[in-house]
Structures are given as structure tokens and as C-alpha cells.
Amino acid sequence: QVQLVESGGGLVQPGGSLRLSCAASGISFSSDTMAWYRQAPGDTRELVAGVSPLRDKSYADSVRGRFTISRDDAKSTLYLQMNALRPDDTAVYYCNNLPPWTGSWGQGTQVTVSS
């Protein structure tokens, strides 16, 4: 079965940094395009960043220049380095395929940016 386990979230001040991790199993990780998504309270889930098996990367306009997505295929792990965090980055962050074809989601990891 598909398992996606996000970690690394927490409470940070504006301008701070966090590094999120996603441990994946039950998918062909090295062959799949992977992505980070987020959902803020009252909002729909949105795509944050994606990375292909060849490590082509894409970012939402709101995070480009501040966030970096990366992957370690040997560990089936996806990462998101988040710098210069803003209060409107506050959300639950999820990893999944791009597109999320499995229909399975992990528990997510909460990121709260507040002074």
C-alpha cells in the first residue's frame, strides 16, 4: 500500500527556515514525478513545488526563490527547504505524486509561521 510520511514542520518566526521530509513507499519513487502540496485553514489544497525523475523542478509563484524541492531516490525521500518564511506560508504540507494519481495522502506536517 502507498505510504507517505511527512515530517519536519513546526513553529517558526517570519524570515525563518524549515526543511520538510517525505518518506515514500508503495510507489515507484525513482520513476515518479513528486511534489509538495499545502492546505491553509479554509483554503483548498494547492501545489507548491514539483520535481521530475530527471530533477526538473517547478514552483508556485508564491514560493519561487524561497523554497527548494529535492529528492533522494536511494532513500525514496522528498525534501522541501523553505527559507524566508512568511505568515501566509502557514499550512499543512503534504507530499504526493504529481499528479496525485494514487488518491492516497499522508497525515501532512504542520508549518506555522508567526511571531
N, CA, C and O atoms as CSV, one atom per row, in Angstrom:
chain,resi,resn,atom,element,x,y,z
A,1,GLN,N,N,0.829,-1.182,0.000
A,1,GLN,CA,C,0.000,0.000,0.000
A,1,GLN,C,C,0.875,1.247,0.000
A,1,GLN,O,O,2.030,1.224,0.425
A,2,VAL,N,N,0.295,2.324,-0.484
A,2,VAL,CA,C,1.002,3.585,-0.553
A,2,VAL,C,C,1.117,4.185,0.836
A,2,VAL,O,O,0.130,4.276,1.566
A,3,GLN,N,N,2.318,4.590,1.195
A,3,GLN,CA,C,2.540,5.304,2.444
A,3,GLN,C,C,3.383,6.541,2.172
A,3,GLN,O,O,4.434,6.468,1.536
A,4,LEU,N,N,2.907,7.663,2.660
A,4,LEU,CA,C,3.586,8.941,2.518
A,4,LEU,C,C,3.644,9.573,3.899
A,4,LEU,O,O,2.610,9.906,4.479
A,5,VAL,N,N,4.842,9.739,4.420
A,5,VAL,CA,C,5.013,10.202,5.790
A,5,VAL,C,C,5.819,11.487,5.781
A,5,VAL,O,O,7.019,11.484,5.506
A,6,GLU,N,N,5.144,12.583,6.084
A,6,GLU,CA,C,5.769,13.896,6.108
A,6,GLU,C,C,6.274,14.218,7.509
A,6,GLU,O,O,5.688,13.790,8.504
A,7,SER,N,N,7.359,14.968,7.579
A,7,SER,CA,C,7.904,15.384,8.859
A,7,SER,C,C,8.693,16.672,8.677
A,7,SER,O,O,8.976,17.085,7.552
A,8,GLY,N,N,9.044,17.297,9.784
A,8,GLY,CA,C,9.902,18.466,9.764
A,8,GLY,C,C,9.214,19.791,9.988
A,8,GLY,O,O,9.880,20.822,10.081
A,9,GLY,N,N,7.892,19.790,10.078
A,9,GLY,CA,C,7.177,21.029,10.314
A,9,GLY,C,C,7.366,21.527,11.730
A,9,GLY,O,O,7.970,20.860,12.570
A,10,GLY,N,N,6.839,22.710,11.977
A,10,GLY,CA,C,6.944,23.298,13.294
A,10,GLY,C,C,6.553,24.754,13.284
A,10,GLY,O,O,6.037,25.271,12.293
A,11,LEU,N,N,6.808,25.410,14.403
A,11,LEU,CA,C,6.522,26.830,14.573
A,11,LEU,C,C,7.804,27.623,14.370
A,11,LEU,O,O,8.808,27.375,15.039
A,12,VAL,N,N,7.768,28.574,13.448
A,12,VAL,CA,C,8.930,29.420,13.175
A,12,VAL,C,C,8.492,30.868,13.056
A,12,VAL,O,O,7.331,31.158,12.764
A,13,GLN,N,N,9.430,31.772,13.284
A,13,GLN,CA,C,9.164,33.193,13.120
A,13,GLN,C,C,9.265,33.591,11.657
A,13,GLN,O,O,9.953,32.928,10.882
A,14,PRO,N,N,8.581,34.675,11.266
A,14,PRO,CA,C,8.760,35.173,9.904
A,14,PRO,C,C,10.236,35.378,9.578
A,14,PRO,O,O,11.002,35.885,10.398
A,15,GLY,N,N,10.624,34.977,8.369
A,15,GLY,CA,C,12.013,35.038,7.960
A,15,GLY,C,C,12.815,33.795,8.290
A,15,GLY,O,O,13.957,33.660,7.849
A,16,GLY,N,N,12.239,32.890,9.053
A,16,GLY,CA,C,12.919,31.676,9.442
A,16,GLY,C,C,12.904,30.619,8.358
A,16,GLY,O,O,12.386,30.838,7.263
A,17,SER,N,N,13.485,29.459,8.680
A,17,SER,CA,C,13.622,28.364,7.730
A,17,SER,C,C,13.184,27.050,8.344
A,17,SER,O,O,13.267,26.854,9.557
A,18,LEU,N,N,12.717,26.154,7.491
A,18,LEU,CA,C,12.400,24.784,7.860
A,18,LEU,C,C,12.768,23.879,6.700
A,18,LEU,O,O,12.775,24.306,5.546
A,19,ARG,N,N,13.073,22.627,7.013
A,19,ARG,CA,C,13.314,21.614,5.993
A,19,ARG,C,C,12.357,20.458,6.227
A,19,ARG,O,O,12.432,19.780,7.251
A,20,LEU,N,N,11.463,20.237,5.282
A,20,LEU,CA,C,10.496,19.159,5.365
A,20,LEU,C,C,11.020,17.921,4.661
A,20,LEU,O,O,11.760,18.012,3.682
A,21,SER,N,N,10.626,16.762,5.174
A,21,SER,CA,C,10.977,15.488,4.568
A,21,SER,C,C,9.720,14.669,4.324
A,21,SER,O,O,8.733,14.801,5.048
A,22,CYS,N,N,9.762,13.830,3.308
A,22,CYS,CA,C,8.669,12.924,2.983
A,22,CYS,C,C,9.250,11.569,2.652
A,22,CYS,O,O,9.967,11.419,1.663
A,23,ALA,N,N,8.945,10.583,3.473
A,23,ALA,CA,C,9.360,9.208,3.225
A,23,ALA,C,C,8.237,8.482,2.502
A,23,ALA,O,O,7.118,8.394,3.008
A,24,ALA,N,N,8.538,7.963,1.319
A,24,ALA,CA,C,7.533,7.332,0.475
A,24,ALA,C,C,7.787,5.844,0.330
A,24,ALA,O,O,8.934,5.400,0.270
A,25,SER,N,N,6.705,5.075,0.275
A,25,SER,CA,C,6.778,3.656,-0.017
A,25,SER,C,C,5.505,3.242,-0.748
A,25,SER,O,O,4.493,3.941,-0.696
A,26,GLY,N,N,5.566,2.105,-1.425
A,26,GLY,CA,C,4.417,1.627,-2.165
A,26,GLY,C,C,4.236,2.279,-3.518
A,26,GLY,O,O,3.223,2.052,-4.179
A,27,ILE,N,N,5.192,3.084,-3.944
A,27,ILE,CA,C,5.191,3.698,-5.261
A,27,ILE,C,C,6.568,3.509,-5.884
A,27,ILE,O,O,7.539,3.210,-5.187
A,28,SER,N,N,6.645,3.686,-7.194
A,28,SER,CA,C,7.932,3.612,-7.886
A,28,SER,C,C,8.587,4.980,-7.816
A,28,SER,O,O,8.591,5.738,-8.787
A,29,PHE,N,N,9.135,5.276,-6.662
A,29,PHE,CA,C,9.577,6.634,-6.354
A,29,PHE,C,C,10.524,7.188,-7.415
A,29,PHE,O,O,10.329,8.302,-7.900
A,30,SER,N,N,11.545,6.418,-7.775
A,30,SER,CA,C,12.568,6.932,-8.681
A,30,SER,C,C,12.038,7.200,-10.084
A,30,SER,O,O,12.663,7.933,-10.850
A,31,SER,N,N,10.888,6.612,-10.432
A,31,SER,CA,C,10.289,6.802,-11.751
A,31,SER,C,C,9.172,7.833,-11.762
A,31,SER,O,O,8.623,8.139,-12.821
A,32,ASP,N,N,8.833,8.367,-10.612
A,32,ASP,CA,C,7.663,9.230,-10.471
A,32,ASP,C,C,8.047,10.688,-10.264
A,32,ASP,O,O,9.012,11.007,-9.570
A,33,THR,N,N,7.269,11.555,-10.883
A,33,THR,CA,C,7.341,12.967,-10.521
A,33,THR,C,C,6.692,13.146,-9.154
A,33,THR,O,O,5.586,12.664,-8.912
A,34,MET,N,N,7.381,13.835,-8.277
A,34,MET,CA,C,6.906,14.042,-6.918
A,34,MET,C,C,6.685,15.523,-6.661
A,34,MET,O,O,7.239,16.380,-7.350
A,35,ALA,N,N,5.868,15.809,-5.661
A,35,ALA,CA,C,5.516,17.197,-5.395
A,35,ALA,C,C,5.174,17.416,-3.933
A,35,ALA,O,O,4.833,16.486,-3.202
A,36,TRP,N,N,5.274,18.664,-3.534
A,36,TRP,CA,C,4.754,19.131,-2.260
A,36,TRP,C,C,3.488,19.947,-2.503
A,36,TRP,O,O,3.414,20.747,-3.436
A,37,TYR,N,N,2.508,19.730,-1.652
A,37,TYR,CA,C,1.254,20.462,-1.655
A,37,TYR,C,C,1.055,21.076,-0.270
A,37,TYR,O,O,1.690,20.658,0.698
A,38,ARG,N,N,0.182,22.059,-0.184
A,38,ARG,CA,C,-0.157,22.602,1.123
A,38,ARG,C,C,-1.612,23.036,1.150
A,38,ARG,O,O,-2.218,23.336,0.121
A,39,GLN,N,N,-2.151,23.058,2.359
A,39,GLN,CA,C,-3.532,23.466,2.564
A,39,GLN,C,C,-3.603,24.328,3.813
A,39,GLN,O,O,-3.336,23.861,4.920
A,40,ALA,N,N,-3.964,25.584,3.625
A,40,ALA,CA,C,-4.147,26.510,4.730
A,40,ALA,C,C,-5.582,26.411,5.238
A,40,ALA,O,O,-6.467,25.970,4.504
A,41,PRO,N,N,-5.822,26.815,6.484
A,41,PRO,CA,C,-7.183,26.766,7.028
A,41,PRO,C,C,-8.171,27.516,6.144
A,41,PRO,O,O,-7.948,28.675,5.793
A,42,GLY,N,N,-9.252,26.854,5.793
A,42,GLY,CA,C,-10.283,27.463,4.972
A,42,GLY,C,C,-9.993,27.494,3.493
A,42,GLY,O,O,-10.833,27.939,2.711
A,43,ASP,N,N,-8.828,27.033,3.089
A,43,ASP,CA,C,-8.433,27.050,1.681
A,43,ASP,C,C,-8.385,25.641,1.107
A,43,ASP,O,O,-8.407,24.651,1.839
A,44,THR,N,N,-8.319,25.574,-0.209
A,44,THR,CA,C,-8.145,24.301,-0.891
A,44,THR,C,C,-6.667,23.924,-0.926
A,44,THR,O,O,-5.796,24.767,-0.714
A,45,ARG,N,N,-6.400,22.671,-1.190
A,45,ARG,CA,C,-5.033,22.210,-1.309
A,45,ARG,C,C,-4.417,22.748,-2.602
A,45,ARG,O,O,-5.042,22.697,-3.662
A,46,GLU,N,N,-3.207,23.256,-2.510
A,46,GLU,CA,C,-2.539,23.823,-3.669
A,46,GLU,C,C,-1.167,23.194,-3.869
A,46,GLU,O,O,-0.531,22.738,-2.919
A,47,LEU,N,N,-0.728,23.179,-5.109
A,47,LEU,CA,C,0.593,22.678,-5.453
A,47,LEU,C,C,1.644,23.719,-5.101
A,47,LEU,O,O,1.508,24.891,-5.454
A,48,VAL,N,N,2.683,23.294,-4.411
A,48,VAL,CA,C,3.769,24.180,-4.001
A,48,VAL,C,C,4.973,24.042,-4.916
A,48,VAL,O,O,5.505,25.042,-5.399
A,49,ALA,N,N,5.405,22.811,-5.159
A,49,ALA,CA,C,6.599,22.558,-5.957
A,49,ALA,C,C,6.585,21.126,-6.446
A,49,ALA,O,O,6.003,20.252,-5.804
A,50,GLY,N,N,7.227,20.880,-7.584
A,50,GLY,CA,C,7.334,19.546,-8.131
A,50,GLY,C,C,8.732,19.278,-8.650
A,50,GLY,O,O,9.461,20.205,-9.002
A,51,VAL,N,N,9.106,17.997,-8.698
A,51,VAL,CA,C,10.397,17.590,-9.235
A,51,VAL,C,C,10.225,16.279,-9.992
A,51,VAL,O,O,9.652,15.323,-9.468
A,52,SER,N,N,10.722,16.237,-11.226
A,52,SER,CA,C,10.614,15.065,-12.071
A,52,SER,C,C,11.718,14.069,-11.747
A,52,SER,O,O,12.645,14.395,-11.004
A,53,PRO,N,N,11.630,12.843,-12.301
A,53,PRO,CA,C,12.726,11.884,-12.109
A,53,PRO,C,C,14.071,12.386,-12.616
A,53,PRO,O,O,15.114,11.978,-12.104
A,54,LEU,N,N,14.062,13.263,-13.612
A,54,LEU,CA,C,15.294,13.850,-14.114
A,54,LEU,C,C,15.660,15.145,-13.395
A,54,LEU,O,O,16.595,15.843,-13.787
A,55,ARG,N,N,14.920,15.450,-12.350
A,55,ARG,CA,C,15.196,16.590,-11.467
A,55,ARG,C,C,14.921,17.945,-12.104
A,55,ARG,O,O,15.515,18.955,-11.726
A,56,ASP,N,N,14.009,17.953,-13.079
A,56,ASP,CA,C,13.417,19.217,-13.490
A,56,ASP,C,C,12.493,19.685,-12.370
A,56,ASP,O,O,11.749,18.884,-11.805
A,57,LYS,N,N,12.535,20.955,-12.053
A,57,LYS,CA,C,11.801,21.485,-10.912
A,57,LYS,C,C,10.858,22.610,-11.324
A,57,LYS,O,O,11.129,23.370,-12.254
A,58,SER,N,N,9.754,22.688,-10.611
A,58,SER,CA,C,8.806,23.763,-10.823
A,58,SER,C,C,8.293,24.244,-9.477
A,58,SER,O,O,8.268,23.491,-8.504
A,59,TYR,N,N,7.878,25.525,-9.431
A,59,TYR,CA,C,7.446,26.131,-8.182
A,59,TYR,C,C,6.233,27.016,-8.406
A,59,TYR,O,O,6.079,27.633,-9.460
A,60,ALA,N,N,5.381,27.067,-7.401
A,60,ALA,CA,C,4.326,28.060,-7.401
A,60,ALA,C,C,4.947,29.453,-7.323
A,60,ALA,O,O,5.997,29.644,-6.711
A,61,ASP,N,N,4.284,30.417,-7.949
A,61,ASP,CA,C,4.816,31.778,-7.955
A,61,ASP,C,C,5.067,32.303,-6.544
A,61,ASP,O,O,6.016,33.051,-6.314
A,62,SER,N,N,4.221,31.911,-5.611
A,62,SER,CA,C,4.312,32.433,-4.257
A,62,SER,C,C,5.543,31.956,-3.491
A,62,SER,O,O,5.919,32.566,-2.490
A,63,VAL,N,N,6.178,30.869,-3.950
A,63,VAL,CA,C,7.321,30.321,-3.221
A,63,VAL,C,C,8.616,30.335,-4.022
A,63,VAL,O,O,9.685,30.084,-3.466
A,64,ARG,N,N,8.541,30.621,-5.303
A,64,ARG,CA,C,9.723,30.609,-6.149
A,64,ARG,C,C,10.781,31.575,-5.617
A,64,ARG,O,O,10.483,32.731,-5.316
A,65,GLY,N,N,12.004,31.096,-5.506
A,65,GLY,CA,C,13.088,31.894,-4.967
A,65,GLY,C,C,13.284,31.728,-3.485
A,65,GLY,O,O,14.328,32.108,-2.955
A,66,ARG,N,N,12.299,31.167,-2.795
A,66,ARG,CA,C,12.390,30.952,-1.354
A,66,ARG,C,C,12.457,29.475,-0.981
A,66,ARG,O,O,13.126,29.108,-0.015
A,67,PHE,N,N,11.765,28.627,-1.742
A,67,PHE,CA,C,11.698,27.194,-1.462
A,67,PHE,C,C,12.516,26.426,-2.492
A,67,PHE,O,O,12.633,26.843,-3.644
A,68,THR,N,N,13.081,25.296,-2.064
A,68,THR,CA,C,13.812,24.411,-2.954
A,68,THR,C,C,13.350,22.979,-2.732
A,68,THR,O,O,13.423,22.465,-1.616
A,69,ILE,N,N,12.874,22.334,-3.793
A,69,ILE,CA,C,12.476,20.940,-3.721
A,69,ILE,C,C,13.641,20.070,-4.186
A,69,ILE,O,O,14.371,20.444,-5.103
A,70,SER,N,N,13.813,18.916,-3.557
A,70,SER,CA,C,14.863,17.987,-3.947
A,70,SER,C,C,14.430,16.565,-3.616
A,70,SER,O,O,13.430,16.356,-2.929
A,71,ARG,N,N,15.185,15.595,-4.107
A,71,ARG,CA,C,14.824,14.199,-3.883
A,71,ARG,C,C,16.064,13.354,-3.714
A,71,ARG,O,O,17.119,13.665,-4.267
A,72,ASP,N,N,15.938,12.282,-2.946
A,72,ASP,CA,C,16.973,11.286,-2.769
A,72,ASP,C,C,16.351,9.953,-3.147
A,72,ASP,O,O,15.651,9.337,-2.342
A,73,ASP,N,N,16.604,9.506,-4.370
A,73,ASP,CA,C,15.959,8.293,-4.862
A,73,ASP,C,C,16.421,7.049,-4.109
A,73,ASP,O,O,15.646,6.108,-3.939
A,74,ALA,N,N,17.673,7.033,-3.656
A,74,ALA,CA,C,18.171,5.883,-2.909
A,74,ALA,C,C,17.409,5.689,-1.606
A,74,ALA,O,O,17.278,4.566,-1.120
A,75,LYS,N,N,16.908,6.784,-1.041
A,75,LYS,CA,C,16.157,6.729,0.206
A,75,LYS,C,C,14.655,6.883,0.007
A,75,LYS,O,O,13.905,6.883,0.983
A,76,SER,N,N,14.202,7.014,-1.236
A,76,SER,CA,C,12.792,7.266,-1.544
A,76,SER,C,C,12.248,8.396,-0.678
A,76,SER,O,O,11.180,8.282,-0.076
A,77,THR,N,N,13.000,9.481,-0.630
A,77,THR,CA,C,12.657,10.602,0.229
A,77,THR,C,C,12.648,11.903,-0.566
A,77,THR,O,O,13.536,12.160,-1.379
A,78,LEU,N,N,11.642,12.703,-0.318
A,78,LEU,CA,C,11.466,14.006,-0.933
A,78,LEU,C,C,11.686,15.073,0.128
A,78,LEU,O,O,11.314,14.886,1.286
A,79,TYR,N,N,12.283,16.181,-0.260
A,79,TYR,CA,C,12.581,17.260,0.676
A,79,TYR,C,C,12.032,18.583,0.170
A,79,TYR,O,O,11.837,18.776,-1.030
A,80,LEU,N,N,11.788,19.485,1.101
A,80,LEU,CA,C,11.443,20.858,0.768
A,80,LEU,C,C,12.165,21.783,1.734
A,80,LEU,O,O,11.831,21.844,2.917
A,81,GLN,N,N,13.151,22.497,1.225
A,81,GLN,CA,C,13.844,23.506,2.008
A,81,GLN,C,C,13.080,24.813,1.868
A,81,GLN,O,O,12.902,25.317,0.759
A,82,MET,N,N,12.630,25.359,2.981
A,82,MET,CA,C,11.830,26.564,2.989
A,82,MET,C,C,12.595,27.663,3.720
A,82,MET,O,O,12.914,27.527,4.901
A,83,ASN,N,N,12.885,28.741,3.018
A,83,ASN,CA,C,13.578,29.889,3.583
A,83,ASN,C,C,12.697,31.122,3.490
A,83,ASN,O,O,11.709,31.145,2.756
A,84,ALA,N,N,13.069,32.142,4.242
A,84,ALA,CA,C,12.348,33.418,4.218
A,84,ALA,C,C,10.848,33.207,4.389
A,84,ALA,O,O,10.041,33.750,3.634
A,85,LEU,N,N,10.494,32.420,5.381
A,85,LEU,CA,C,9.095,32.051,5.577
A,85,LEU,C,C,8.239,33.253,5.956
A,85,LEU,O,O,8.679,34.161,6.662
A,86,ARG,N,N,7.021,33.230,5.472
A,86,ARG,CA,C,6.043,34.285,5.702
A,86,ARG,C,C,4.833,33.718,6.428
A,86,ARG,O,O,4.586,32.514,6.363
A,87,PRO,N,N,4.076,34.563,7.119
A,87,PRO,CA,C,2.864,34.064,7.779
A,87,PRO,C,C,1.903,33.355,6.829
A,87,PRO,O,O,1.236,32.403,7.234
A,88,ASP,N,N,1.818,33.798,5.572
A,88,ASP,CA,C,0.903,33.139,4.644
A,88,ASP,C,C,1.437,31.820,4.096
A,88,ASP,O,O,0.777,31.186,3.272
A,89,ASP,N,N,2.620,31.396,4.537
A,89,ASP,CA,C,3.082,30.039,4.277
A,89,ASP,C,C,2.492,29.044,5.278
A,89,ASP,O,O,2.661,27.835,5.122
A,90,THR,N,N,1.811,29.538,6.292
A,90,THR,CA,C,1.213,28.671,7.297
A,90,THR,C,C,0.201,27.733,6.650
A,90,THR,O,O,-0.741,28.180,5.996
A,91,ALA,N,N,0.400,26.442,6.836
A,91,ALA,CA,C,-0.451,25.432,6.216
A,91,ALA,C,C,-0.003,24.057,6.682
A,91,ALA,O,O,1.041,23.910,7.318
A,92,VAL,N,N,-0.807,23.056,6.357
A,92,VAL,CA,C,-0.376,21.673,6.462
A,92,VAL,C,C,0.240,21.293,5.123
A,92,VAL,O,O,-0.379,21.473,4.074
A,93,TYR,N,N,1.452,20.769,5.162
A,93,TYR,CA,C,2.185,20.418,3.956
A,93,TYR,C,C,2.156,18.915,3.727
A,93,TYR,O,O,2.393,18.132,4.647
A,94,TYR,N,N,1.864,18.519,2.491
A,94,TYR,CA,C,1.750,17.124,2.097
A,94,TYR,C,C,2.669,16.840,0.913
A,94,TYR,O,O,2.957,17.731,0.114
A,95,CYS,N,N,3.123,15.604,0.807
A,95,CYS,CA,C,3.810,15.158,-0.397
A,95,CYS,C,C,2.941,14.151,-1.132
A,95,CYS,O,O,2.084,13.498,-0.538
A,96,ASN,N,N,3.175,14.036,-2.432
A,96,ASN,CA,C,2.454,13.066,-3.240
A,96,ASN,C,C,3.042,13.078,-4.643
A,96,ASN,O,O,3.925,13.878,-4.952
A,97,ASN,N,N,2.550,12.192,-5.479
A,97,ASN,CA,C,2.882,12.238,-6.889
A,97,ASN,C,C,2.294,13.500,-7.521
A,97,ASN,O,O,1.373,14.114,-6.982
A,98,LEU,N,N,2.842,13.865,-8.665
A,98,LEU,CA,C,2.300,14.936,-9.482
A,98,LEU,C,C,2.010,14.362,-10.862
A,98,LEU,O,O,2.935,14.050,-11.613
A,99,PRO,N,N,0.739,14.222,-11.197
A,99,PRO,CA,C,-0.447,14.437,-10.385
A,99,PRO,C,C,-0.598,13.376,-9.294
A,99,PRO,O,O,0.024,12.318,-9.384
A,100,PRO,N,N,-1.407,13.635,-8.270
A,100,PRO,CA,C,-1.564,12.685,-7.153
A,100,PRO,C,C,-2.475,11.529,-7.545
A,100,PRO,O,O,-3.591,11.402,-7.043
A,101,TRP,N,N,-1.989,10.701,-8.435
A,101,TRP,CA,C,-2.810,9.671,-9.049
A,101,TRP,C,C,-3.228,8.565,-8.092
A,101,TRP,O,O,-4.245,7.908,-8.317
A,102,THR,N,N,-2.464,8.350,-7.030
A,102,THR,CA,C,-2.805,7.272,-6.107
A,102,THR,C,C,-4.071,7.562,-5.321
A,102,THR,O,O,-4.756,6.635,-4.888
A,103,GLY,N,N,-4.391,8.829,-5.131
A,103,GLY,CA,C,-5.522,9.198,-4.301
A,103,GLY,C,C,-5.276,9.031,-2.822
A,103,GLY,O,O,-6.183,9.238,-2.017
A,104,SER,N,N,-4.056,8.657,-2.445
A,104,SER,CA,C,-3.699,8.459,-1.048
A,104,SER,C,C,-2.863,9.626,-0.558
A,104,SER,O,O,-1.968,10.104,-1.255
A,105,TRP,N,N,-3.170,10.082,0.659
A,105,TRP,CA,C,-2.453,11.190,1.274
A,105,TRP,C,C,-1.978,10.802,2.657
A,105,TRP,O,O,-2.635,10.033,3.358
A,106,GLY,N,N,-0.841,11.333,3.042
A,106,GLY,CA,C,-0.345,11.125,4.381
A,106,GLY,C,C,-1.005,12.060,5.370
A,106,GLY,O,O,-1.993,12.724,5.057
A,107,GLN,N,N,-0.446,12.103,6.568
A,107,GLN,CA,C,-1.017,12.949,7.613
A,107,GLN,C,C,-0.643,14.412,7.450
A,107,GLN,O,O,-1.272,15.285,8.048
A,108,GLY,N,N,0.370,14.683,6.652
A,108,GLY,CA,C,0.872,16.029,6.494
A,108,GLY,C,C,1.694,16.471,7.689
A,108,GLY,O,O,1.718,15.805,8.724
A,109,THR,N,N,2.369,17.603,7.535
A,109,THR,CA,C,3.112,18.183,8.636
A,109,THR,C,C,2.780,19.673,8.717
A,109,THR,O,O,2.805,20.386,7.713
A,110,GLN,N,N,2.474,20.119,9.917
A,110,GLN,CA,C,2.012,21.488,10.131
A,110,GLN,C,C,3.182,22.458,10.146
A,110,GLN,O,O,4.159,22.262,10.869
A,111,VAL,N,N,3.072,23.496,9.346
A,111,VAL,CA,C,4.019,24.606,9.354
A,111,VAL,C,C,3.272,25.849,9.793
A,111,VAL,O,O,2.286,26.243,9.169
A,112,THR,N,N,3.737,26.462,10.860
A,112,THR,CA,C,3.133,27.688,11.358
A,112,THR,C,C,4.194,28.775,11.411
A,112,THR,O,O,5.225,28.614,12.064
A,113,VAL,N,N,3.943,29.868,10.730
A,113,VAL,CA,C,4.875,30.997,10.688
A,113,VAL,C,C,4.209,32.161,11.409
A,113,VAL,O,O,3.235,32.737,10.924
A,114,SER,N,N,4.741,32.491,12.556
A,114,SER,CA,C,4.121,33.511,13.395
A,114,SER,C,C,5.144,34.078,14.365
A,114,SER,O,O,6.036,33.371,14.833
A,115,SER,N,N,5.001,35.356,14.658
A,115,SER,CA,C,5.826,35.988,15.670
A,115,SER,C,C,5.140,35.990,17.024
A,115,SER,O,O,5.702,36.489,18.000
